[in-house]
Amino acid sequence: MDEKQMKRYGNLWDKVISWENLVLAARKACRGKRDRGAVQHFEFDLESELFRLQKELESGDYMPGCYRTHWISRPKPRLISAAPYRDRVLHHALMNILEPILDRHFHPDSYACRKEKGTHRAADRVQKLMRGRSYFLQCDIRKYFPSIDHEIMKCEFRRLIKDRKVLNLMDLIVDRSNEQPPVSGYFPGDDLFTPLERRRGLPIGNLTSQWFANWYLNGMDHYITSGLGTGAYVRYCDDFIVFSDSRAELNNVRDAIKKYLSTIRLRLHTGKSFIRPVRAGLTFVGMRIWREHRLLRKSGIKAFKKRVKWMKEAYASGLIGHEEVRQRLVSWIGHSGQTDSARLLCKLSKDWMFQRAALE
């Protein structure tokens, strides 16, 4: 969307720090996590904790805490960062107010994070576009979360928000991001020291990071569909697809996207950006998708089997309860139900027997 056409929003701060909003944020933050120590400690004296958080925000004394980090290997190596629980409550309070504003200005074919969107709607849209086109360009951004430039991110905030206190809080969350895996690279106009001087990276695992990262690419969405005139387009986070009947057109689109991304200090992942015929099918949002059917990825099925094995062991030893097991299984059933995998689901469910270990 053109900057001149974009409305800027003010008078948001009192809504962010209102008591009703903080209570709602605490309620959202604890969903599915009530058995965790940090959550129980916060909930035990909820009123005092929220009052203290509110006072720190009012006085300007609020300061985010330190992250706990760990690496995961699937689907690829990533550093996961967990903010202290009270910070996560604050993230929910902020996003309660910002989410409807951001959602109003997102491109309609951006599907990550948003209500009434998600992976299944993205897959539906992809399948619909496949039926009318011959080729697709699929792109992935190289080391996306570690590459997000802080100064550019803050400029994106200011295109939409004009409330100074809310902007200061958003800046603070970005500035206090923990160190992310290094990303090297120079862009047009850089001198020798530019990559060392610019702070980069948002922590994977934050609610705010998901929304901020999604907003960072909103300009690209509008550039591809309006600037390049390519309407057959879908994006889920940093994975996006453009459809066309012409390979040559998609080659030109890819070149234009590369140039646009360089202006926000990002690069395409060369090994994951390609043009292929639609009839070959594609992999997107955890599914293998063709024009008339779709299946779960084999790697996803294998990973789920491992999670079930872990859940059995954790349930037997009392680390997780019945409700957490139920939620995890229901979530996966819902996901697999969006594919043509009924026989697979029936086969896998025969192994879902959970028992507590015998007491000594």
N, C-alpha and C positions, 0 to 999 in steps of 0.2 A: 504494500500500500504506500502511496506517495506520502511523504512526511507532511506536506501541506494539508493533506486531507485527514490526517490522523488526529483525533481528539486527544488532548492531554487532560489527565485527571488529577484533581486536587482534593483537599479536605478529607483525607483518608486516615490520618494518624489517630484521631480519636476513635475511629472504628476499629483499628488494629488493636489498640490497648484497652478497649472497653472490657469490663468484667464479663459480660455475656460472651464476647468473642473468645476470651481466654479460657473460659469454662468449656466452650465448644471445642476449642483446639485441644485441650487436655483429653476430652472424650474421644476425639479422633486419634490422637497419638497413642492411646493405650489399647486400641482395638487389636485383639489377637495377641496381646503382649502382657496381659495382667499377671502372668506367672513369673515374670522376670523381676529380679531384685531391684533394679533401678526404678522400674515402674511402680512396684509396691511401695518403695520408700517415698516416692513423690506423692502417690495417691493416699498414703497413710495420713499425711498432713496437707492435703490438697489445697485447702483454702489459704493456709499460710504461704505455701510455695507460690501460688498464683499471685497473692498479694505482693510478695517480695519481687516477683518478676515484673509485675505491673509498676511498682515503685521505681525499679531500676530503669525501666523504659521511660517513665515520665521524667526522671531526673537526668537521663542521658548517661547513667552509670553502667548500663547493661554491656557486658562483654562476653562473647561466645567462649565456650570452654575448648579443651583439647579433644581431638578426634582419637578414637581407637581404630586401628587399621588391621586389615588382613588381606592376603592375596587369594583370589580364586583362579582356577585354571580353565573352567568351562563357562561359556563357549570359547573363551580365549583368556589369556592371562590379564587380570584386572586388579587394581588396588581398590578395595572397598573400604570406605571410611564411615564410621558411625559417630555422629555428634552426641554429646551428653544429652540425657533425656530431656532436661528442661529446655535445651536449645531446640530439640525436635518439637516440643510444645509451641515454642515461639515461631518456628517455621510454619506450623499449621495455622497459627493465628495470623501470620502475614499472608499466607496463601488463601485463607478464607476470604480475604478482602481483594487480593490481586487476581485470583483465579477467574472470576467472572469478567474482569476487565480484559485480561489477556485473551481469554477464550473468544471474546467479542471481536478481536482483531486478528486471530489466527487465520491462516489460509484454510479453506474448507477441506482440503485434501491432506492436512497434517493430522495424524491420527494418534500420536503418543500423548499419554497423560490425561487426555480430555474426556469428559463425560460424553456419553453417547458416541464415542469413537472407539479406540482400542484396536487390538490385533485382529479381532474377528471382522470388524467393519472394514479394516484396511484390506484384509484378504478378500472380502466381498467386492470391494471397489476394484482391486487388481483383477479379479476374475472377470468382472464386467468389461473392463478396458481391454483385456486379452481377446475378447470375442470379436472386437472390431478392428484389430491391428495385426500387423505381420511381424514386427520387430520390437524389441525393448532394449533400453539402455538402463542398466542397473548400476548404481554408484554407492560407495561407502566412503566416509571421510576418515582419513588416516588419523588415528589416535585422537578421536574427537574431544572427549572430555578433558584430557590433559592439554589440549591445544587451544582451548577457548581463551581469548585474550581479555584480560580484566578491563582495560581501558575502553575497548570496543564494547564490551558487555555493559559497562556503565553508561556509555553513550546511548545504547539501545534502551536502557531504562528511561532515560530522559526524553526519548521520543514519545513516551506514553504517559509518564508520571511527572507531575510538577510539585507534589507535596514534598517539601524539603526534608522533613523528619523521616518520612517513609524512604526517600532516596538515600538518606544517611544510613538507615538500617540495612537496606539492600546492599549498599556499598560495603558496610561493615561485614556482612555475611560473606561477600565475595573476597574482601581483603583478608579475612581470617581463614580462608581455605588453607588446608594443610598442603604440604609440598607434594606435588604430583610427579609421576614418572617423567623424566626429561624428554623434551621434544625439540629436536634441532631443525633449523631451516631458516633461510633468508627469503625475504619478499622484496618486490620492487621498492626502491627508496631506502632500504636498510643500509646502515653503515656496518662496520666490523663488529660493533658492540651492541647493536639494537636487539638481537635475540636474547642477550644477557640482561638487558635493562628492562624488558617488558615482562610483567608477571603474567603467568598463564595457568590455566587448569581449574576445574571445579571438581569437588569430591563426589565420586559416584557413591550413592547411598543416601544423599540428602533429598528431601522433598523439594526444597528450593532449587537444588541443582538440576533436577529433572525439568522443572518449569523454565528456569533461566536458559538452559541449554536448548530447549525446544524453541524459545523465543528468539534465540540468537540466529536461528536459520529461517525465521519467518520472512525476512527480506528476500532470501534466496527463493523461497516458494513463489512469491509474487513476481520475482524477476523471471523465473522459468515460464510461468503460465501467462503473465501479462507482457513482460518485456520481450520474451522470445516467441510468444504466441503459441506455446505448446500446452494445450489444455489437458492432455491425457497424462496425468501425473499423480503420484502417490508418495507420501513420505511418512516413515515411522522413525522418529528420532534422527539418526544420521544415516539411515539406509533409505534410499529413494529410487524410484523407477519412473522413467519416461517412455511412453509408447508412441510408435509411428509406423507408417507403411514404408518408410524410406530409411535405409541404412545411412545414406549420405546426410540426411537431415539430423539423425541422431549423432553422427560424428561431429557435425557443426554445433549441436547443442552441448555435447561434452566439452568441446573447446571453450565455448562461452561460459559454461559453468566453472571450469578451471580458472578462467580470468576473474569471474565474480568472486569465487572463494578466496583468491589471493588478496582481495581488498579487505577481507575480514580475517586474514592470516590463517587460512586453512588450506589443506591440500586433499585431493582425492587419493584414496588408497588404490595404487596402480594395479595391485593384484586382485582387487575386488570391484573394479569398474570395467564393464564389458558390454558389448552389443551382441545379442543373440536372437534367433527366431523364436517367436512366441510358441510355436508348435513343440519346441523342446521342453517347455515348462520352465518354472523358475522357483527359487527358494526365497521365501520372504516371511517374516514374523513367525518363524518356527515351523513353517509348513512347506511342503512341495506342492506347487499349485499349477494346474493345467486349466484349459478353457472350461472343461465340464466336470472336473473332479479335483479333489485335493486330499493329501495325506500328511500325517505327521512325519517329521524328519526322523530318520533312524537314530541319529545322535540324540535327539530329544527323548525317544523311547528308552534308549539305553540309560540316559541320565535319570529318567523317572524310576526305572527299576532300581537303580542305586539308592534313590531317595526313599523308596519303599523299604528297602533293606535296612537303611539307617533308622527309619521311623519305627520299624519292628523292634530293633535293639533299644532305641530310646524309650519306647513305650514300655517295653519289658522291664527296664531299669527305673522307670518312673520319671525320666527326664522331661517327657511330654505327656500331656493328658489326652483323653478321648476327643475333646473338642478340637484340639489342634490337629490331630490325625484326621478327623472328619473334614475340617476346613481344607486341608491340603488335598485330600482325595476328591472332594467336591469340586475344587478349583480345577484339578486336572481333568476330571470327567467333563466339566463344562468346556474346557479347551479342546479336548479330543472329540467332543460331540459336534464341533464345528467342521470336522473333516469326515471323510468316508472311511471311518475306522471302527465300526461297530463290532466286527468280529475280533479285532485286536483288543478292544476294551473288554469284551466278554472273556477272552483268554487271560488277560492280565488280572482281572478282578478275582479270579479263582485263588490267587496268591495273597489276597488281602485278609489274612487272619492275624489279629493282634491279641496277644495275651501278656498278662503281667507275669514276671518271674516269680517262682514259688518263694515264700518267705523262709529264711533259714531258721 
